[in-house]
Amino acid sequence: MTAEPTATGTPPARITAKQRPGDLWFSGTAVFAGSMIVVTLAAVAIFLIVQSLPAFSANADTASLLTTNFWDYVLPLLFGTIWAAFLALLVAVPLSLGIALFITHYAPRRLAQTLGYLVDLLAAVPSVVYGLWGILVFAPSVVPTYKWLNENLGWIPLFSGQVLNSGRTILTAALVLAVMVVPIITAICREIFLQTPTLHEEAALALGATRWEMIRMAVLPFGRSGIVSASMLGLGRALGETMAVAMVLSATNVVTLQLLTSQNPSTIAANIALTFPEAYALNINVLIATGLILFVVTFAVNAVARWIVSRRKEFSGAN
């Protein structure tokens, strides 16, 4: 802050705020913590790029993992990663919204608190536990459902082909991923819905709206950006999930839309986990390069999500 010039025309000395040791320590710590995010992200990106460069020019003669070139190897993996994550979100987002709305607007207070605790606990379950549950319990139990879908809806390409008797298909892996991301999306949506201004809800009800109409006109528009953020966070978890998919999915590294057969695309993260222990020489660089592709895809997804959220920022819900 600068004071007005005096009558003689000479400005007074600049007034500065007193710097206390605690203020200096706190601001320095905050700046260091914030800069570490950028440094860590840059270090990971540089490592992936440097280690991936030899893989882009590799072929079947130099790397045993490749049958032709690197791109023919990674494209089926990229397809499987995006396909499994898309199927998981297709199931998880509506289910999460329903659970969050039930907790915040329909359930009695005690039941809502209990369900909220259970949702938070589910988010803390390790992925290997989900994998064990998926391969030992869930996969065998859904085989009759898969056979029914194949018999009655086999004319749809998604449900055509010979059903895999073990149930370890891409659809099973996607459903396990959906179960894993539901707690994350639900927890965020629940907090967003609780932030809805009470005046908006009461105004909708006072105008004669039903509870669902009030939710549709007041709660969902207010939480739209939060829903997008929660969905993208769940998508990031689904894209990068490793152990559960590696344990559940019986993959053959092909590109196919069939959901119930033995021909299933693998994911990048699961392929790295299964292949890396036996990789050597240039094969290691190939696997790191696939990790770079996953890094770029995840970064692009989050960038798009931030752009969508920023476009909705003008709606504050409090005006």
N, C-alpha and C positions, 0 to 999 in steps of 0.2 A: 504494500500500500504506500502511495506517494502523496505527501501533503501538498496543499496549494502554495504557489510562490509567495514570498513575503513582499512587503511594500518596496524593499530595495531591489527586488528583481532576482534575488538569489534564492533558489529553492532550499528548503531545510533538509536536514539529513534524512535519508531513507529510513523508515520505521520497519523493523523486522521483528517477527515473533520470536519470543524467547525459546531456544531449543533446549529441552530437557533431555537428560540421558535416556529416559524411558522412551520418549518419542523417537529419538535417533535409533535406538535399538529395534523398536517395533517396525519403523519404516524400512530399515535395512533388511530385517528378516522377511518382511512382506515382499520387497523387491527381489530378494534372493530366491524365495520360494516361487514367485511368479516366473522368474527367468529360468529356473530349473526345468519347467515344463517345456519351454522352447528348446533348451539345450538337450534334454532327453529325446524329444521328438526328432531334432536334427541329427543326433548321434545314431538313433535307430535307422533313420532314412539313409544316412551316409553309409552305414555298415551294410544295409541291404543292397544298395546300389553298387557299391564296390565289389561285394561278393557275388553279385548276380551278373556282372558284365561278361565273365567267361561263358556263362550258360546260354546267353542269347545266340552265340555263334556255334554252339555245340550241335553234334549230330549223333547218329547211331554208332558211328565208328569211335567216337571219343567218350561217350557216356552210355553205359549199359541200360540206363533207365529209358532212354529214348529209342523209339522205333524209326522215326524220321528226323524231326527237328524239335526244338524246344516248344514252339507254339502248338504243334500238333499234340504235344504231351500235356500242356497246361490248359488248353481250351476245354476239353471234357471235364477237367477238375473245376474250372471256373464255372462252367454250366451247372455242375452238381452242387457247388457251393451256393450259387444264387437260387437255384431251383428249390433246394431243401429249405433255405431261409425264407423264400417266398411262401412256400406251403406252410411253414411254421407260423409266419405272421398272419396268413389267411385264417388260421384257426385261433391264434392267440389274441389278436387285437379285439375281435368282437367279444370273446369270452372275458377278457380282462375288463373291457368297458362295462359288461354286465355285472361282473363281480364288484367293481368299484362303485357303480351306481347303486347296487343293492346295499353295500356297506354304508354309503353316505346318505341315502335317501329313502330306503325301504326297511332295512333291518332295525329291530329294537336296539337300544343303546348297548345293552350288555352283549347281545349277539354280535353287534357290529364290532365291539372291542375285541371279542374273542376271534372273530374272523380276521380282523386286522393283524392280530398277533400271529395267527397261523400263516397268513400271507407273508409276513416278514420272515418267519422261520423257514418257509419254503424257499425263499430267495437265498438262504444261507446253506442249503443242502449242497454238498460237493457234486460235481458233474459225474464223477465215477459212480456215485450211488445211483444217480439217474440211469447211467449206463447199465449197471447190474440189474436194476428193476426192469429196464427196457428189454434186455436180452433174455432174462429168466422168467418174467411174469407177463409183461405187456405183449411182446412179440407173439408168443404162442396163443395168447387169448384172443388176438384179433384175426387169426387165420380164418375162423368160420365167417366172420364179417367180410373178409376179403373174398372168400369163395362166393358168398351171396352177391357181392358187388359184381364179381366176374360173370356170374350166371345171369343176372338180371340187367346189368348195365355194361355188359361186355362189348356192345356195339359202340360205346364211347372209347376212343383210343386210350384214354387214361387208365381204364380198367380192363383192357384187353390183354391177351396173352395167357400163358400158363402161370397160375398162382404158385408162389414159392411157399412150400409147406412149413418152412421154419418161421415165416413171417418177418424175416430180417430184410425188409425192402426200404426203398427211399421214403415211402409214405410213413412207415413205422418210425424211421429216424426223424422225419419232420414232425410227427406227433410228439415224440419225446422232446424235441427242441421246443415245441409249443408249450409243453408242460414246464420246461425250464424257464422260459421267458415270461410266462404269465405272471408270476409273482413280481417281477421287475416292473412290467407295464402297469399292473394293478396298483402297486404301491404308489407310483408316481401319479397315476390318474386319480387315485383316491385323495391325495393331498391337493391336487389341482381342483377337484370338485368341491372340496371343503372350503376353498378360497372364494367361491362364488359369492358375490355380495348378497346378503340376506334381503336387501331392499328389492333386488331384481326378482328373486324368487317370490317374495310376498306380493309384489306388484302383479306378476303373472297369475298367481292364485286369486288375487282380488278381482281380476278381470274375468274370472270364470274359467280359467284354464284348469284342466286336470293335472294330476301330478306328472304324468308322462309329457303332456304339452308344456308344462313349466320346465321340465328337464330339457326338452327339445328346443325351446325358445330362449332359455336363460343359461342353463348349466353347460350344455354342449358348446354353444358358441363361445362362451367365456373360456372354456378349457380347450379350445381347438388347438392352439399352439402347444399346450402341454401334452395333448394326446399325440401330436406329431413327434414331439421330443421323446416321449416315452416309447413310441413305436420304433423310432430310429435307434434308441438305446437297446431295445430288445432285438432289433435287427443286427446291431453290432455284436451282441452276444451270440446270436444264431450263426452269423457268418464266421465267427472265430472259434466256435465250440469244437473241441477236439475229441476228448475221451469218450463222451457219450455216443457220438456218431461213429467213432472207430469201433466201439464195442457192439453196437446194434446193427450197423449197416453191413450187408454182404455185397461189396462193391466189385465191379468189373471194369470201371473206368471207361464207360461208354456214354454216348449222348442219346438219351431216350426219354420220352415223356410217359412211358408206361410206369405205373406206380406199384404194381403187385407182382412183378416177375422177378426172376433171378438176375436179369440184366439191369443193374443199377449204377448210376453215376456216383463217383466218389466225391468228396470235398477236399479242398486244398489242405485244411488243417488236419483232417483225419489221415490223409495220404502222407503228410510230413511225419506225423507221429508213428505211423506203421512202417514207413520206409527208411527213416533217418538212421535207426540203429545199425542197419547193414549197409548204409551208403558209404562210399569211399571216393577219393579223388574228385573228378568233375561232377559226379553225381551229387555231392554235397552242395556244389554251387547251383545245380539245377533245382534242388529242393529249396534253397534259399531264394532263388529267383521266383519260384512259385509263391513263397512267402511275401516277396515284394509285390506281386500282383494282388494278393489278398490285402496287403497294406494299402495299396492305391485304391482298391475298390471300397474298403472301409472308410478311408479318408474322403473319397468322393461322396459316399452315402451321407456321412455326417455333414459335409459341406452343403449338400442339397437340403438337408434337414434344417441347418441354420438359416439358409436362405428362405425357406418356407416360413420358419418361425419369425424372421425379421419382417416379412411382408404382413404378418398379422399383429405386429407390435403396436400399431396405432389403436387397436381395440384394447382399452384398459379394463373395461368392466366396472369402473368406478365413476364414470362420468354420466 
